[in-house]
Amino acid sequence: LKRGEVIGSSDATGAYPKDRPVTPADLVATLYAAFGIDPNLTVQVPGSEPIRLVDRGAAPIRELLA
């Protein structure tokens, strides 16, 4: 992962994203991708329905992946 990157920008007070907002799910998807795991992977747990690793719509933060 690249370190020290600034992704997007915030409003004048730094309270809200102005552009390129990311979610916690996007961060998790980035970590999975960095480890070579497909973030869209669905795993089957015995006796349960399939579970997605990250929320639908989450995507790795490409700017952080080298």
GROMACS elastic network, one bead per residue, 0.5 to 0.9 nm:
[ bonds ]
;  ai    aj funct       b0    kb
    1    30     6  0.87519   500
    1    31     6  0.84552   500
    1    34     6  0.67337   500
    1    63     6  0.89731   500
    1    64     6  0.53941   500
    1    65     6  0.50126   500
    1    66     6  0.57918   500
    2     5     6  0.67185   500
    2    63     6  0.77899   500
    2    65     6  0.61295   500
    2    66     6  0.59715   500
    3    64     6  0.72872   500
    5    63     6  0.76903   500
    5    64     6  0.70149   500
    6     9     6  0.77511   500
    6    63     6  0.88797   500
    7    19     6  0.87832   500
    7    20     6  0.68360   500
    7    21     6  0.81400   500
    7    22     6  0.85452   500
    7    61     6  0.86269   500
    7    63     6  0.73681   500
    7    64     6  0.86218   500
    8    17     6  0.74389   500
    8    18     6  0.72624   500
    8    19     6  0.52929   500
    8    21     6  0.68161   500
    8    22     6  0.88871   500
    9    14     6  0.84684   500
    9    16     6  0.88101   500
    9    17     6  0.59829   500
    9    18     6  0.53924   500
    9    19     6  0.56623   500
    9    20     6  0.71647   500
    9    21     6  0.82899   500
   10    13     6  0.75915   500
   10    14     6  0.51113   500
   10    15     6  0.69118   500
   10    16     6  0.55884   500
   10    19     6  0.69717   500
   10    21     6  0.88479   500
   11    14     6  0.51561   500
   11    15     6  0.64261   500
   11    16     6  0.56798   500
   11    17     6  0.60398   500
   11    18     6  0.51446   500
   11    19     6  0.87493   500
   12    15     6  0.78577   500
   12    16     6  0.87251   500
   12    18     6  0.87682   500
   13    16     6  0.78680   500
   14    17     6  0.74754   500
   14    18     6  0.88987   500
   16    21     6  0.87201   500
   17    20     6  0.71369   500
   17    21     6  0.55866   500
   17    22     6  0.86668   500
   18    21     6  0.74278   500
   22    25     6  0.81251   500
   22    26     6  0.60216   500
   22    27     6  0.74642   500
   22    58     6  0.88162   500
   22    59     6  0.89720   500
   22    61     6  0.78122   500
   23    26     6  0.50764   500
   23    27     6  0.65683   500
   23    28     6  0.88605   500
   23    58     6  0.76732   500
   24    27     6  0.50361   500
   24    28     6  0.63493   500
   24    29     6  0.86333   500
   24    58     6  0.87389   500
   25    28     6  0.50487   500
   25    29     6  0.60890   500
   25    30     6  0.85298   500
   25    54     6  0.60185   500
   25    55     6  0.62945   500
   25    56     6  0.89847   500
   25    57     6  0.87604   500
   25    58     6  0.55883   500
   25    59     6  0.76749   500
   25    60     6  0.86683   500
   26    30     6  0.61435   500
   26    31     6  0.87422   500
   26    54     6  0.81078   500
   26    55     6  0.86334   500
   26    57     6  0.85864   500
   26    59     6  0.50710   500
   26    60     6  0.53855   500
   26    61     6  0.64172   500
   27    31     6  0.63835   500
   27    32     6  0.87915   500
   27    58     6  0.85381   500
   27    59     6  0.81497   500
   27    60     6  0.66681   500
   27    61     6  0.68662   500
   28    31     6  0.50836   500
   28    32     6  0.62819   500
   28    33     6  0.85979   500
   28    39     6  0.81265   500
   28    53     6  0.87519   500
   28    54     6  0.70869   500
   28    58     6  0.86104   500
   28    59     6  0.87770   500
   28    60     6  0.77002   500
   29    32     6  0.51524   500
   29    33     6  0.61359   500
   29    34     6  0.85874   500
   29    37     6  0.88698   500
   29    38     6  0.81635   500
   29    39     6  0.51121   500
   29    40     6  0.82023   500
   29    53     6  0.81054   500
   29    54     6  0.63813   500
   29    55     6  0.88946   500
   29    58     6  0.66532   500
   29    59     6  0.57960   500
   29    61     6  0.77987   500
   30    33     6  0.50820   500
   30    34     6  0.61027   500
   30    35     6  0.87196   500
   30    39     6  0.78285   500
   30    59     6  0.71615   500
   30    61     6  0.56115   500
   30    62     6  0.76597   500
   30    64     6  0.77229   500
   30    65     6  0.75388   500
   31    34     6  0.50292   500
   31    35     6  0.63993   500
   31    36     6  0.87529   500
   31    37     6  0.85531   500
   31    39     6  0.86413   500
   31    60     6  0.77518   500
   32    35     6  0.52063   500
   32    36     6  0.63683   500
   32    38     6  0.65841   500
   32    39     6  0.57217   500
   32    53     6  0.87418   500
   32    60     6  0.82695   500
   33    37     6  0.52014   500
   33    38     6  0.59440   500
   33    39     6  0.62711   500
   33    60     6  0.67459   500
   33    65     6  0.81628   500
   34    37     6  0.73967   500
   34    60     6  0.88868   500
   34    65     6  0.67301   500
   34    66     6  0.87434   500
   35    38     6  0.88536   500
   36    39     6  0.89446   500
   37    40     6  0.86728   500
   37    41     6  0.77505   500
   38    41     6  0.53940   500
   38    53     6  0.86793   500
   39    42     6  0.85354   500
   39    52     6  0.81920   500
   39    53     6  0.60375   500
   39    54     6  0.62291   500
   39    58     6  0.83740   500
   39    59     6  0.76723   500
   39    60     6  0.78276   500
   40    52     6  0.66642   500
   40    53     6  0.65064   500
   40    54     6  0.67437   500
   40    55     6  0.85143   500
   40    56     6  0.78941   500
   40    58     6  0.86098   500
   40    59     6  0.86541   500
   41    51     6  0.85130   500
   41    52     6  0.60550   500
   41    53     6  0.60120   500
   41    54     6  0.82248   500
   42    50     6  0.60484   500
   42    51     6  0.53397   500
   42    53     6  0.61595   500
   42    54     6  0.88584   500
   43    49     6  0.88497   500
   43    50     6  0.54994   500
   43    51     6  0.52870   500
   43    52     6  0.63849   500
   43    53     6  0.73739   500
   44    47     6  0.86008   500
   44    48     6  0.71513   500
   44    49     6  0.66514   500
   44    51     6  0.63578   500
   44    52     6  0.89736   500
   45    48     6  0.54038   500
   45    49     6  0.69036   500
   45    50     6  0.65045   500
   45    51     6  0.74895   500
   46    49     6  0.81628   500
   48    51     6  0.83453   500
   51    54     6  0.87346   500
   52    55     6  0.68212   500
   52    56     6  0.79303   500
   54    57     6  0.84570   500
   54    58     6  0.65628   500
   54    59     6  0.86973   500
   55    58     6  0.56591   500
   56    59     6  0.86219   500
   59    62     6  0.83923   500
   60    63     6  0.87265   500
   60    64     6  0.83815   500
   60    65     6  0.82262   500
   61    64     6  0.57455   500
   61    65     6  0.70820   500
   62    65     6  0.52887   500
   62    66     6  0.82301   500
   63    66     6  0.76794   500
